[in-house]
Amino acid sequence: MSTAHTLQNIAIEDWASHSKNLFRSKLALHDQIICAAQNGAYKFNIFFQAASGNLPQLYPKQLKDNLTAKLRNVKLIDHIQFTRQNRLLISTEHLETAIEISNIKAIMGIPTVCSVISEQITSRFLLRNIPLETSLQELADELEAENTIKIHEARRFLSDKSRNIATENVLVTTYGTNLPQHIKLWLTRQEISLFLDKPRQCRKCFSFSHPTSKCKNESICENCGEQHNIQSCTSPTMTCILCKGPHKATDLKCPKREEERKFLKFKCLNRLSFIDARRKFQIDKKSYSSVASIPQNDLAQDKTHYVTKEELTQILNQQMLEQKSIFMEMINSQALLFQQTMDKYNEHIMKNISCITLALKNITDETLKQNGNEVKRPPKSKKTKYEVPNLGTDKHFELSSSTVTIPSGFSVEHSTSIIKTRKFGSSYEFVSSKTVSSMEHQMQT
């Protein structure tokens, strides 16, 4: 089962027991198994008990022979066993086999009724602010219509069980082990999370293993842990009956209460019944205790080197620097290889250009005439450079064989500007290297 969803823990009120505050699906067991399998369930533990009286303790061979006659493939059963409650447990992970087993009505001719461990085929989540006037049947219908889930059970919490006062908190149980992250309800989108029970403590002996209504122990004082009522307690000190610590048995910080929280989380995540969860949780505790109780002498002989947080950080930083150095070396080598490739490519291009240029120079005029492709070269334009002297108004200066008059109103810079001339019909264009001005003058001949 995915544990990505947040485990939810709320103050547990007493469960609803009145029919108005409880809805339960009427699906047959084989239909429940099918719905659960469609939503992620894959392990099915089915219990059989006699319809009246007890099942006889049968030999495994007798049970196998009897089941072989009822099932198509008895080898798909993982295991069978009798429990302390005189029930027969049949376990399988094959869906069709589980359906066949759920349809068995008698074993060795003895009428039986069967059930399944609901924790292994269902998931629970909490809905808040459900109006009291809304029936749980209506709520279940709405949830099934708007979402891809099938409701197994819905029940309201009671704030006062003696007066049957319901609350707006509803615990919903669906078939399957895949719980969605959100659901649609009356056109709203609500985030949901896996529900986790809060420790429930017996108010008579303060044990977490049973409710007060089923307690068979003597009354224990909440304050001192002795066998008397708290009203008659005269002890000046507090002693917890559970952990022997200096606090009341109902203290929320009691180590035993914290241990119970861990147990309930273990039960929920592993989808176990209370009995199986208690047994396996105690085994896990003993395994941890056996490791924690290793003598110091044995630990001293352990050759394993345990690093501190600072040493681990230093090691990781050193590894990162080494990886960075290797990466930079790879980048530099790739850049050098690329540069060498480009140099060779440019050298090859320049050689080709040199060959083409040399071939063009070797084409002579005679070769062109033989091919009838005489090239007529345009005459080179003659450009004469002049230095403009310091001229006043109506001054003259010589240009080849022509005289140009610069009328008044135009000034010529006193600097030695270079003037270029180009002939355009009967006009000349004067271009200064510093300031460019274009004038057309009629030639005086």
Secondary structure by P-SEA (a helix, b strand, c coil): cccccccccccccccccccccbbbbcccaaaaaaaaaaccccbbbbbbbbcccccccccaaaaaaaaaacccccccccccccccccbbbbbbccaaaaaaaaaccccccccccccccccccbbbbbbccccccccaaaaaaaaaaaccccccbbbbbbccccccccccbbbbbbcccccccccccccbbbbbcbbbbcccccccccccccccccccccbbbcccccccccccccccbbbbccccccccccccccaaaaaaaaaaaaaaaacccaaaaaaaaaaaaaaaaaaaaccaaaaaaccbbbbcaaaaaaaaaaaaaaaaaaaaaaaaaaaaaaaaaaaaaaaaaaaaaaaaaaaaaaccaaaaaaacbbbbbcccbbbbbbbbcccccbbbbbcccbbbbbcccbbbbccbbbbbbbbcccbbbbbbccbbbbbbbcccc
